[in-house]
């Protein structure tokens, strides 16, 4: 564990025990990483997206520090939960935008070289969320790998650390999940 990871783990533990000062020290340390995660994801958005990086970070951070029943294990655990929260925020945003437009165009994200190519490299984030929910019923681990890699932008190594599995398993699950998602999303 690196010094930075150790410090984050200690601060998370302190915050979990109710130490508000630990939260004040934690924010500047994790903010930059949250910003990088949010920026990686939002770069995939098509022009015209109304959700900005700062808004996504702030919403995710507010939800993260509001987690009262989480026993923070370490830095990887924190950023893994951040990935889940960012996914929920992005999907909620996409659904709200669709409601406003009453079934108008979907919010689309470019999958680039990170995931499967469907319909010209663009994918509806709501359709992806629904497909991931179906995948989770079949193979929860593969669904979680996609969530961490796609929604949080974690590397294979970071994903392995968060999930407590080997890099080879992450690579295998990532490959299988991409193929499954490609098939699912191509038939829609």
MDTraj code that builds the backbone (N, CA, C; nanometers):
import mdtraj as md
import numpy as np

residues = "UNK UNK UNK UNK UNK UNK UNK UNK UNK UNK UNK UNK UNK UNK UNK UNK UNK UNK UNK UNK UNK UNK UNK UNK UNK UNK UNK UNK UNK UNK UNK UNK UNK UNK UNK UNK UNK UNK UNK UNK UNK UNK UNK UNK UNK UNK UNK UNK UNK UNK UNK UNK UNK UNK UNK UNK UNK UNK UNK UNK UNK UNK UNK UNK UNK UNK UNK UNK UNK UNK UNK UNK UNK UNK UNK UNK UNK UNK UNK UNK UNK UNK UNK UNK UNK UNK UNK UNK UNK UNK UNK UNK UNK UNK UNK UNK UNK UNK UNK UNK UNK UNK UNK UNK UNK UNK UNK UNK UNK UNK UNK UNK UNK UNK UNK UNK UNK UNK UNK UNK UNK UNK UNK UNK UNK UNK UNK UNK UNK UNK UNK UNK UNK UNK UNK UNK UNK UNK UNK UNK UNK UNK UNK UNK UNK UNK UNK UNK UNK UNK UNK UNK UNK UNK UNK UNK UNK UNK UNK UNK UNK UNK UNK UNK UNK UNK UNK UNK UNK UNK UNK UNK UNK UNK UNK UNK UNK UNK UNK UNK UNK UNK UNK UNK UNK UNK UNK UNK".split()
xyz = np.array([
    [0.0853, -0.1175, 0.0000],
    [0.0000, 0.0000, 0.0000],
    [0.0895, 0.1234, 0.0000],
    [0.0624, 0.2204, -0.0898],
    [0.1437, 0.3411, -0.0969],
    [0.1119, 0.4337, 0.0195],
    [0.2004, 0.5315, 0.0413],
    [0.1798, 0.6274, 0.1497],
    [0.0484, 0.7013, 0.1316],
    [0.0185, 0.7434, 0.0067],
    [-0.1076, 0.8131, -0.0203],
    [-0.2288, 0.7262, 0.0081],
    [-0.2209, 0.5998, -0.0313],
    [-0.3309, 0.5066, -0.0058],
    [-0.3487, 0.4846, 0.1435],
    [-0.2371, 0.4726, 0.2149],
    [-0.2420, 0.4533, 0.3595],
    [-0.3074, 0.5733, 0.4267],
    [-0.2701, 0.6948, 0.3833],
    [-0.3262, 0.8166, 0.4405],
    [-0.4771, 0.8234, 0.4151],
    [-0.5205, 0.7927, 0.2934],
    [-0.6630, 0.7931, 0.2608],
    [-0.7359, 0.6898, 0.3460],
    [-0.6780, 0.5719, 0.3596],
    [-0.7400, 0.4666, 0.4402],
    [-0.7559, 0.5120, 0.5853],
    [-0.6525, 0.5741, 0.6401],
    [-0.6593, 0.6230, 0.7782],
    [-0.7653, 0.7319, 0.7943],
    [-0.7706, 0.8237, 0.6982],
    [-0.8702, 0.9305, 0.7052],
    [-1.0119, 0.8754, 0.6911],
    [-1.0302, 0.7781, 0.6022],
    [-1.1620, 0.7159, 0.5866],
    [-1.2042, 0.6458, 0.7155],
    [-1.1099, 0.5774, 0.7782],
    [-1.1402, 0.5099, 0.9047],
    [-1.1780, 0.6125, 1.0105],
    [-1.1044, 0.7222, 1.0153],
    [-1.1353, 0.8281, 1.1106],
    [-1.2717, 0.8880, 1.0864],
    [-1.3029, 0.9120, 0.9610],
    [-1.4342, 0.9661, 0.9282],
    [-1.5439, 0.8671, 0.9665],
    [-1.5168, 0.7388, 0.9421],
    [-1.6126, 0.6350, 0.9793],
    [-1.6399, 0.6310, 1.1291],
    [-1.5424, 0.6740, 1.2082],
    [-1.5592, 0.6797, 1.3537],
    [-1.6211, 0.8120, 1.3982],
    [-1.6539, 0.8994, 1.3010],
    [-1.7188, 1.0251, 1.3356],
    [-1.6257, 1.1447, 1.3451],
    [-1.5011, 1.1304, 1.3030],
    [-1.4037, 1.2402, 1.3076],
    [-1.4251, 1.3325, 1.1882],
    [-1.4906, 1.4465, 1.2118],
    [-1.5211, 1.5420, 1.1036],
    [-1.3943, 1.6069, 1.0488],
    [-1.2906, 1.6193, 1.1308],
    [-1.1642, 1.6763, 1.0838],
    [-1.1010, 1.5855, 0.9776],
    [-1.1186, 1.4561, 0.9922],
    [-1.0666, 1.3619, 0.8932],
    [-1.1309, 1.3879, 0.7579],
    [-1.2598, 1.4205, 0.7576],
    [-1.3292, 1.4511, 0.6329],
    [-1.2704, 1.5758, 0.5682],
    [-1.2412, 1.6776, 0.6475],
    [-1.1816, 1.8001, 0.5943],
    [-1.0451, 1.7737, 0.5325],
    [-0.9695, 1.6825, 0.5894],
    [-0.8382, 1.6469, 0.5349],
    [-0.8507, 1.5565, 0.4127],
    [-0.9552, 1.4760, 0.4095],
    [-0.9756, 1.3806, 0.3005],
    [-1.0126, 1.4493, 0.1690],
    [-1.0965, 1.5496, 0.1778],
    [-1.1500, 1.6133, 0.0577],
    [-1.0427, 1.6564, -0.0422],
    [-0.9415, 1.7330, -0.0030],
    [-0.8433, 1.7746, -0.1040],
    [-0.7648, 1.6579, -0.1629],
    [-0.7485, 1.5522, -0.0873],
    [-0.6718, 1.4369, -0.1351],
    [-0.7498, 1.3601, -0.2417],
    [-0.8780, 1.3356, -0.2175],
    [-0.9567, 1.2544, -0.3108],
    [-1.0193, 1.3360, -0.4228],
    [-1.0287, 1.4659, -0.4056],
    [-1.0968, 1.5502, -0.5044],
    [-1.0321, 1.5386, -0.6422],
    [-0.8992, 1.5452, -0.6475],
    [-0.8316, 1.5378, -0.7767],
    [-0.8576, 1.4052, -0.8474],
    [-0.8572, 1.2949, -0.7714],
    [-0.8846, 1.1650, -0.8334],
    [-1.0296, 1.1561, -0.8795],
    [-1.1224, 1.2073, -0.8000],
    [-1.2628, 1.2096, -0.8426],
    [-1.2783, 1.2934, -0.9689],
    [-1.2081, 1.4056, -0.9765],
    [-1.2140, 1.4914, -1.0949],
    [-1.1636, 1.4154, -1.2176],
    [-1.0530, 1.3421, -1.2018],
    [-1.0005, 1.2644, -1.3154],
    [-1.1013, 1.1585, -1.3593],
    [-1.1632, 1.0894, -1.2624],
    [-1.2623, 0.9878, -1.2975],
    [-1.3793, 1.0504, -1.3721],
    [-1.4311, 1.1596, -1.3207],
    [-1.5459, 1.2262, -1.3830],
    [-1.5088, 1.2790, -1.5212],
    [-1.3930, 1.3379, -1.5338],
    [-1.3505, 1.3927, -1.6626],
    [-1.3338, 1.2823, -1.7664],
    [-1.2771, 1.1675, -1.7251],
    [-1.2615, 1.0549, -1.8189],
    [-1.3970, 1.0112, -1.8712],
    [-1.4930, 1.0036, -1.7824],
    [-1.6241, 0.9594, -1.8267],
    [-1.6915, 1.0643, -1.9142],
    [-1.6901, 1.1880, -1.8711],
    [-1.7624, 1.2923, -1.9444],
    [-1.6983, 1.3266, -2.0783],
    [-1.5699, 1.2950, -2.0962],
    [-1.5073, 1.3136, -2.2279],
    [-1.5764, 1.2270, -2.3323],
    [-1.6371, 1.1193, -2.2878],
    [-1.7058, 1.0278, -2.3795],
    [-1.8437, 1.0790, -2.4190],
    [-1.8921, 1.1799, -2.3499],
    [-2.0244, 1.2351, -2.3795],
    [-2.0217, 1.3076, -2.5125],
    [-2.1335, 1.3102, -2.5794],
    [-2.1448, 1.3851, -2.7028],
    [-2.1585, 1.5333, -2.6708],
    [-2.1240, 1.6192, -2.7652],
    [-2.1410, 1.7628, -2.7431],
    [-2.2866, 1.7942, -2.7082],
    [-2.3041, 1.8929, -2.6235],
    [-2.4391, 1.9306, -2.5838],
    [-2.4811, 1.8708, -2.4515],
    [-2.3985, 1.7851, -2.3944],
    [-2.4304, 1.7298, -2.2637],
    [-2.4346, 1.8433, -2.1622],
    [-2.5344, 1.8436, -2.0769],
    [-2.5496, 1.9526, -1.9806],
    [-2.4853, 1.9227, -1.8459],
    [-2.4411, 1.8023, -1.8233],
    [-2.3776, 1.7678, -1.6967],
    [-2.2284, 1.7970, -1.7064],
    [-2.1790, 1.8811, -1.6179],
    [-2.0389, 1.9206, -1.6187],
    [-1.9601, 1.8391, -1.5168],
    [-1.8297, 1.8316, -1.5388],
    [-1.7413, 1.7550, -1.4508],
    [-1.7558, 1.7967, -1.3052],
    [-1.7525, 1.9271, -1.2808],
    [-1.7597, 1.9759, -1.1430],
    [-1.8904, 1.9347, -1.0764],
    [-2.0006, 1.9448, -1.1490],
    [-2.1302, 1.9059, -1.0927],
    [-2.1326, 1.7567, -1.0600],
    [-2.0770, 1.6751, -1.1484],
    [-2.0720, 1.5308, -1.1242],
    [-1.9859, 1.4992, -1.0020],
    [-1.8704, 1.5635, -0.9905],
    [-1.7821, 1.5409, -0.8760],
    [-1.8520, 1.5805, -0.7464],
    [-1.9100, 1.6988, -0.7467],
    [-1.9725, 1.7462, -0.6231],
    [-2.0881, 1.6573, -0.5801],
    [-2.1701, 1.6166, -0.6752],
    [-2.2821, 1.5283, -0.6412],
    [-2.2310, 1.3941, -0.5889],
    [-2.1299, 1.3383, -0.6557],
    [-2.0730, 1.2109, -0.6099],
    [-2.0102, 1.2273, -0.4720],
    [-1.9378, 1.3349, -0.4500],
    [-1.8727, 1.3552, -0.3212],
    [-1.9754, 1.3704, -0.2093],
    [-2.0804, 1.4477, -0.2349],
    [-2.1849, 1.4648, -0.1334],
    [-2.2449, 1.3295, -0.0968],
    [-2.2708, 1.2477, -0.1973],
    [-2.3277, 1.1161, -0.1704],
    [-2.2272, 1.0250, -0.0991],
    [-2.0989, 1.0378, -0.1345],
    [-1.9964, 0.9555, -0.0708],
    [-1.9841, 0.9863, 0.0777],
    [-1.9768, 1.1135, 0.1111],
    [-1.9576, 1.1479, 0.2523],
    [-2.0854, 1.1302, 0.3324],
    [-2.1965, 1.1142, 0.2626],
    [-2.3239, 1.0906, 0.3303],
    [-2.3451, 0.9422, 0.3622],
    [-2.2527, 0.8590, 0.3190],
    [-2.2617, 0.7148, 0.3446],
    [-2.2327, 0.6895, 0.4924],
    [-2.3345, 0.6636, 0.5695],
    [-2.3177, 0.6487, 0.7143],
    [-2.2912, 0.5042, 0.7567],
    [-2.3359, 0.4092, 0.6779],
    [-2.3247, 0.2693, 0.7196],
    [-2.2121, 0.1947, 0.6495],
    [-2.1209, 0.2684, 0.5860],
    [-2.0109, 0.2042, 0.5148],
    [-1.8902, 0.1954, 0.6070],
    [-1.8339, 0.0781, 0.6147],
    [-1.7077, 0.0591, 0.6860],
    [-1.5976, 0.0681, 0.5800],
    [-1.5437, 0.1877, 0.5610],
    [-1.4439, 0.2090, 0.4563],
    [-1.3237, 0.1201, 0.4814],
    [-1.2902, 0.0385, 0.3828],
    [-1.1788, -0.0539, 0.3965],
    [-1.0473, 0.0111, 0.3562],
    [-1.0495, 0.0832, 0.2436],
    [-0.9274, 0.1448, 0.1928],
    [-0.9624, 0.2390, 0.0781],
    [-0.8588, 0.2960, 0.0192],
    [-0.8739, 0.3881, -0.0923],
    [-0.9507, 0.3232, -0.2078],
    [-0.9151, 0.2007, -0.2409],
    [-0.9786, 0.1312, -0.3525],
    [-1.1280, 0.1133, -0.3272],
    [-1.1644, 0.0803, -0.2056],
    [-1.3051, 0.0651, -0.1689],
    [-1.3797, 0.1972, -0.1890],
    [-1.3189, 0.3071, -0.1447],
    [-1.3780, 0.4401, -0.1596],
    [-1.4043, 0.4723, -0.3067],
    [-1.3021, 0.4521, -0.3919],
    [-1.3182, 0.4852, -0.5329],
    [-1.4082, 0.3860, -0.6053],
    [-1.4184, 0.2645, -0.5554],
    [-1.5146, 0.1689, -0.6114],
    [-1.6573, 0.2146, -0.5873],
    [-1.6835, 0.2619, -0.4664],
    [-1.8178, 0.3133, -0.4365],
    [-1.8422, 0.4418, -0.5140],
    [-1.7374, 0.5211, -0.5331],
    [-1.7510, 0.6431, -0.6147],
    [-1.7963, 0.6073, -0.7560],
    [-1.7431, 0.4978, -0.8101],
    [-1.7829, 0.4541, -0.9451],
    [-1.9314, 0.4206, -0.9489],
    [-1.9796, 0.3497, -0.8470],
    [-2.1221, 0.3164, -0.8419],
    [-2.2074, 0.4421, -0.8348],
    [-2.1662, 0.5364, -0.7523],
    [-2.2438, 0.6595, -0.7378],
    [-2.2428, 0.7421, -0.8657],
    [-2.1286, 0.7502, -0.9324],
    [-2.1227, 0.8244, -1.0591],
    [-2.2145, 0.7599, -1.1622],
    [-2.2160, 0.6286, -1.1642],
    [-2.3058, 0.5589, -1.2569],
    [-2.4502, 0.5977, -1.2286],
    [-2.4907, 0.5937, -1.1025],
    [-2.6284, 0.6286, -1.0663],
    [-2.6603, 0.7736, -1.1049],
    [-2.5677, 0.8641, -1.0783],
    [-2.5888, 1.0056, -1.1105],
    [-2.6040, 1.0240, -1.2602],
    [-2.5165, 0.9613, -1.3375],
    [-2.5221, 0.9757, -1.4832],
    [-2.6496, 0.9156, -1.5413],
    [-2.6887, 0.8012, -1.4907],
    [-2.8121, 0.7378, -1.5393],
    [-2.9328, 0.8214, -1.4993],
    [-2.9355, 0.8692, -1.3754],
    [-3.0459, 0.9551, -1.3319],
    [-3.0537, 1.0815, -1.4168],
    [-2.9391, 1.1386, -1.4481],
    [-2.9345, 1.2590, -1.5319],
    [-2.9895, 1.2295, -1.6719],
    [-2.9482, 1.1165, -1.7279],
    [-2.9953, 1.0787, -1.8611],
    [-3.1461, 1.0552, -1.8616],
    [-3.1946, 0.9878, -1.7584],
    [-3.3391, 0.9631, -1.7507],
    [-3.4172, 1.0924, -1.7337],
    [-3.3665, 1.1832, -1.6522],
    [-3.4342, 1.3117, -1.6320],
    [-3.4370, 1.3905, -1.7618],
    [-3.3288, 1.3879, -1.8347],
    [-3.3217, 1.4596, -1.9627],
    [-3.4223, 1.4014, -2.0623],
    [-3.4353, 1.2676, -2.0628],
    [-3.5329, 1.2042, -2.1520],
    [-3.6749, 1.2421, -2.1127],
    [-3.7016, 1.2475, -1.9812],
    [-3.8358, 1.2852, -1.9359],
    [-3.8699, 1.4267, -1.9784],
    [-3.7727, 1.5165, -1.9664],
    [-3.7958, 1.6560, -2.0039],
    [-3.8300, 1.6645, -2.1521],
    [-3.7624, 1.5859, -2.2307],
    [-3.7873, 1.5876, -2.3751],
    [-3.9013, 1.4942, -2.4147],
    [-3.9636, 1.4286, -2.3171],
    [-4.0734, 1.3342, -2.3426],
    [-4.0377, 1.2329, -2.4497],
    [-3.9334, 1.1613, -2.4192],
    [-3.8932, 1.0552, -2.5115],
    [-3.8052, 1.1039, -2.6225],
    [-3.7502, 1.2241, -2.6081],
    [-3.6609, 1.2794, -2.7093],
    [-3.5345, 1.1971, -2.7210],
    [-3.4338, 1.2575, -2.7788],
    [-3.3103, 1.1833, -2.8028],
    [-3.2450, 1.1417, -2.6715],
    [-3.1833, 1.0271, -2.6768],
    [-3.1165, 0.9734, -2.5595],
    [-2.9852, 1.0474, -2.5366],
    [-2.9419, 1.0502, -2.4112],
    [-2.8076, 1.0971, -2.3819],
    [-2.7152, 0.9862, -2.4277],
    [-2.6160, 1.0196, -2.5086],
    [-2.5300, 0.9177, -2.5648],
    [-2.3873, 0.9407, -2.5201],
    [-2.3170, 0.8320, -2.4997],
    [-2.1771, 0.8404, -2.4610],
    [-2.0954, 0.7625, -2.5623],
    [-1.9800, 0.8158, -2.5972],
    [-1.8920, 0.7468, -2.6893],
    [-1.8184, 0.6379, -2.6142],
    [-1.8210, 0.5195, -2.6669],
    [-1.7548, 0.4098, -2.5993],
    [-1.6082, 0.4006, -2.6365],
    [-1.5705, 0.4717, -2.7421],
    [-1.4300, 0.4742, -2.7809],
    [-1.3698, 0.3356, -2.7878],
    [-1.2439, 0.3271, -2.7551],
    [-1.1788, 0.1970, -2.7585],
    [-1.1925, 0.1226, -2.6267],
    [-1.2620, 0.1817, -2.5300],
    [-1.2716, 0.1195, -2.3982],
    [-1.3742, 0.0087, -2.3930],
    [-1.4775, 0.0154, -2.4744],
    [-1.5823, -0.0849, -2.4659],
    [-1.6260, -0.1282, -2.6038],
    [-1.7459, -0.1822, -2.6099],
    [-1.7952, -0.2400, -2.7334],
    [-1.8450, -0.1327, -2.8284],
    [-1.8355, -0.1590, -2.9565],
    [-1.8841, -0.0652, -3.0566],
    [-2.0266, -0.1031, -3.0947],
    [-2.1157, -0.0103, -3.0770],
    [-2.2549, -0.0327, -3.1109],
    [-2.3076, 0.0939, -3.1765],
    [-2.3708, 0.0801, -3.2910],
    [-2.4333, 0.1935, -3.3587],
    [-2.3385, 0.3116, -3.3693],
    [-2.2272, 0.2933, -3.4390],
    [-2.1362, 0.4030, -3.4641],
    [-2.0610, 0.4513, -3.3404],
    [-2.0316, 0.3638, -3.2487],
    [-1.9533, 0.3927, -3.1296],
    [-2.0294, 0.4711, -3.0227],
    [-2.1579, 0.4965, -3.0401],
    [-2.2354, 0.5681, -2.9397],
    [-2.3314, 0.4722, -2.8714],
    [-2.3582, 0.4992, -2.7458],
    [-2.4444, 0.4118, -2.6696],
    [-2.5285, 0.4934, -2.5745],
    [-2.6507, 0.4600, -2.5628],
    [-2.7422, 0.5236, -2.4691],
    [-2.7054, 0.4775, -2.3286],
    [-2.6752, 0.5728, -2.2394],
    [-2.6311, 0.5383, -2.1046],
    [-2.7412, 0.4654, -2.0274],
    [-2.8667, 0.4960, -2.0551],
    [-2.9773, 0.4266, -1.9890],
    [-2.9833, 0.2818, -2.0378],
    [-2.9662, 0.2611, -2.1676],
    [-2.9657, 0.1246, -2.2219],
    [-2.8483, 0.0455, -2.1644],
    [-2.7330, 0.1107, -2.1504],
    [-2.6179, 0.0439, -2.0909],
    [-2.6475, 0.0055, -1.9466],
    [-2.7083, 0.0953, -1.8715],
    [-2.7426, 0.0661, -1.7325],
    [-2.8374, -0.0529, -1.7245],
    [-2.9376, -0.0557, -1.8090],
    [-3.0333, -0.1668, -1.8086],
    [-2.9651, -0.2974, -1.8465],
    [-2.8750, -0.2906, -1.9457],
    [-2.8011, -0.4105, -1.9857],
    [-2.7103, -0.4589, -1.8723],
    [-2.6474, -0.3649, -1.8020],
    [-2.5620, -0.4041, -1.6891],
    [-2.6421, -0.4681, -1.5769],
    [-2.7636, -0.4217, -1.5565],
    [-2.8494, -0.4850, -1.4565],
    [-2.8826, -0.6285, -1.4969],
    [-2.9082, -0.6499, -1.6261],
    [-2.9339, -0.7866, -1.6739],
    [-2.8081, -0.8723, -1.6596],
    [-2.6935, -0.8153, -1.6939],
    [-2.5678, -0.8884, -1.6813],
    [-2.5407, -0.9243, -1.5356],
    [-2.5725, -0.8338, -1.4440],
    [-2.5497, -0.8599, -1.3008],
    [-2.6302, -0.9796, -1.2535],
    [-2.7476, -1.0016, -1.3117],
    [-2.8278, -1.1185, -1.2736],
    [-2.7625, -1.2479, -1.3225],
    [-2.6842, -1.2380, -1.4293],
    [-2.6153, -1.3539, -1.4859],
    [-2.4765, -1.3694, -1.4224],
    [-2.4016, -1.2587, -1.4177],
    [-2.2656, -1.2614, -1.3640],
    [-2.2348, -1.1259, -1.3015],
    [-2.2535, -1.1178, -1.1707],
    [-2.2370, -0.9906, -1.1001],
    [-2.0943, -0.9375, -1.1109],
    [-1.9972, -1.0264, -1.1078],
    [-1.8579, -0.9824, -1.1141],
    [-1.8282, -0.9130, -1.2469],
    [-1.8757, -0.9697, -1.3579],
    [-1.8526, -0.9062, -1.4875],
    [-1.9198, -0.7691, -1.4937],
    [-2.0388, -0.7589, -1.4405],
    [-2.1096, -0.6313, -1.4382],
    [-2.0314, -0.5280, -1.3579],
    [-1.9770, -0.5695, -1.2459],
    [-1.8996, -0.4786, -1.1603],
    [-1.7714, -0.4332, -1.2297],
    [-1.7071, -0.5244, -1.3031],
    [-1.5863, -0.4877, -1.3778],
    [-1.6197, -0.3784, -1.4792],
    [-1.7291, -0.3941, -1.5518],
    [-1.7693, -0.2923, -1.6489],
    [-1.7976, -0.1602, -1.5778],
    [-1.8678, -0.1673, -1.4681],
    [-1.9004, -0.0460, -1.3933],
    [-1.7727, 0.0287, -1.3519],
    [-1.6772, -0.0432, -1.2996],
    [-1.5537, 0.0205, -1.2542],
    [-1.4690, 0.0715, -1.3699],
    [-1.4608, -0.0072, -1.4768],
    [-1.3770, 0.0335, -1.5904],
    [-1.4436, 0.1460, -1.6688],
    [-1.5727, 0.1335, -1.6972],
    [-1.6397, 0.2308, -1.7830],
    [-1.6850, 0.3545, -1.7071],
    [-1.7597, 0.3367, -1.5998],
    [-1.8170, 0.4512, -1.5300],
    [-1.7154, 0.5254, -1.4440],
    [-1.6147, 0.4562, -1.3950],
    [-1.5159, 0.5233, -1.3118],
    [-1.3829, 0.5408, -1.3836],
    [-1.3642, 0.4702, -1.4935],
    [-1.2410, 0.4847, -1.5696],
    [-1.1200, 0.4220, -1.5027],
    [-1.1440, 0.3244, -1.4145],
    [-1.0318, 0.2607, -1.3467],
    [-0.9539, 0.1721, -1.4434],
    [-0.8260, 0.1588, -1.4191],
    [-0.7420, 0.0698, -1.4982],
    [-0.7696, -0.0750, -1.4569],
    [-0.7104, -0.1673, -1.5303],
    [-0.7218, -0.3087, -1.4952],
    [-0.6652, -0.3299, -1.3549],
    [-0.5501, -0.2702, -1.3269],
    [-0.4859, -0.2861, -1.1968],
    [-0.5732, -0.2295, -1.0845],
    [-0.6281, -0.1095, -1.1057],
    [-0.7126, -0.0467, -1.0042],
    [-0.8406, -0.1278, -0.9819],
    [-0.8971, -0.1788, -1.0896],
    [-1.0184, -0.2608, -1.0792],
    [-0.9894, -0.3876, -0.9997],
    [-0.8760, -0.4497, -1.0279],
    [-0.8372, -0.5704, -0.9537],
    [-0.8226, -0.5392, -0.8050],
    [-0.7640, -0.4246, -0.7726],
    [-0.7464, -0.3860, -0.6328],
    [-0.8812, -0.3632, -0.5640],
    [-0.9704, -0.2907, -0.6306],
    [-1.1020, -0.2626, -0.5729],
    [-1.1790, -0.3913, -0.5472],
    [-1.1732, -0.4838, -0.6428],
    [-1.2531, -0.6053, -0.6339],
    [-1.1838, -0.7183, -0.5592],
    [-1.0532, -0.7050, -0.5377],
    [-0.9804, -0.8115, -0.4690],
    [-0.9649, -0.9357, -0.5544],
    [-0.9479, -0.9151, -0.6848],
    [-0.9288, -1.0270, -0.7778],
    [-0.8020, -1.0006, -0.8584],
    [-0.7582, -1.0987, -0.9352],
    [-0.6352, -1.0839, -1.0131],
    [-0.6590, -0.9980, -1.1369],
    [-0.5501, -0.9428, -1.1896],
    [-0.5578, -0.8648, -1.3131],
    [-0.6056, -0.9532, -1.4285],
    [-0.5612, -1.0777, -1.4298],
    [-0.6026, -1.1696, -1.5360],
    [-0.7535, -1.1919, -1.5328],
    [-0.8096, -1.2030, -1.4136],
    [-0.9547, -1.2208, -1.4007],
    [-1.0280, -1.0964, -1.4488],
    [-0.9756, -0.9787, -1.4139],
    [-1.0368, -0.8536, -1.4608],
    [-1.0360, -0.8495, -1.6130],
    [-0.9217, -0.8824, -1.6737],
    [-0.9109, -0.8801, -1.8203],
    [-1.0096, -0.9781, -1.8837],
    [-1.0184, -1.0971, -1.8276],
    [-1.1092, -1.1988, -1.8816],
    [-1.2551, -1.1543, -1.8672],
    [-1.2914, -1.1061, -1.7478],
    [-1.4290, -1.0596, -1.7255],
    [-1.4622, -0.9399, -1.8137],
    [-1.3676, -0.8489, -1.8302],
    [-1.3860, -0.7308, -1.9136],
    [-1.4130, -0.7726, -2.0581],
    [-1.3345, -0.8643, -2.1080],
    [-1.3500, -0.9126, -2.2452],
    [-1.4848, -0.9830, -2.2640],
    [-1.5201, -1.0699, -2.1715],
    [-1.6464, -1.1431, -2.1827],
    [-1.7667, -1.0490, -2.1691],
    [-1.7570, -0.9538, -2.0771],
    [-1.8676, -0.8602, -2.0569],
    [-1.8863, -0.7710, -2.1794],
    [-1.7759, -0.7261, -2.2406],
    [-1.7874, -0.6440, -2.3616],
    [-1.8584, -0.7205, -2.4725],
    [-1.8219, -0.8476, -2.4893],
    [-1.8861, -0.9289, -2.5936],
    [-2.0351, -0.9456, -2.5637],
    [-2.0681, -0.9726, -2.4386],
    [-2.2083, -0.9897, -2.4000],
    [-2.2865, -0.8601, -2.4225],
    [-2.2282, -0.7480, -2.3799],
    [-2.2955, -0.6183, -2.3964],
    [-2.3120, -0.5832, -2.5442],
    [-2.2109, -0.6135, -2.6237],
    [-2.2212, -0.5867, -2.7670],
    [-2.3424, -0.6606, -2.8259],
    [-2.3546, -0.7878, -2.7917],
    [-2.4680, -0.8670, -2.8415],
    [-2.6004, -0.8095, -2.7916],
    [-2.6079, -0.7787, -2.6633],
    [-2.7312, -0.7259, -2.6045],
    [-2.7724, -0.5925, -2.6654],
    [-2.6760, -0.5042, -2.6792],
    [-2.7071, -0.3691, -2.7229],
    [-2.7238, -0.3592, -2.8747],
    [-2.6677, -0.4521, -2.9474],
    [-2.6840, -0.4522, -3.0926],
    [-2.8223, -0.4971, -3.1339],
    [-2.8903, -0.5727, -3.0474],
    [-3.0223, -0.6254, -3.0817],
    [-3.1351, -0.5294, -3.0431],
    [-3.1002, -0.4168, -2.9845],
    [-3.2048, -0.3220, -2.9412],
    [-3.2471, -0.2316, -3.0536],
])
top = md.Topology()
chain = top.add_chain()
for i, resn in enumerate(residues, 1):
    res = top.add_residue(resn, chain, resSeq=i)
    for name in ("N", "CA", "C"):
        top.add_atom(name, md.element.get_by_symbol(name[0]), res)
traj = md.Trajectory(xyz[None], top)
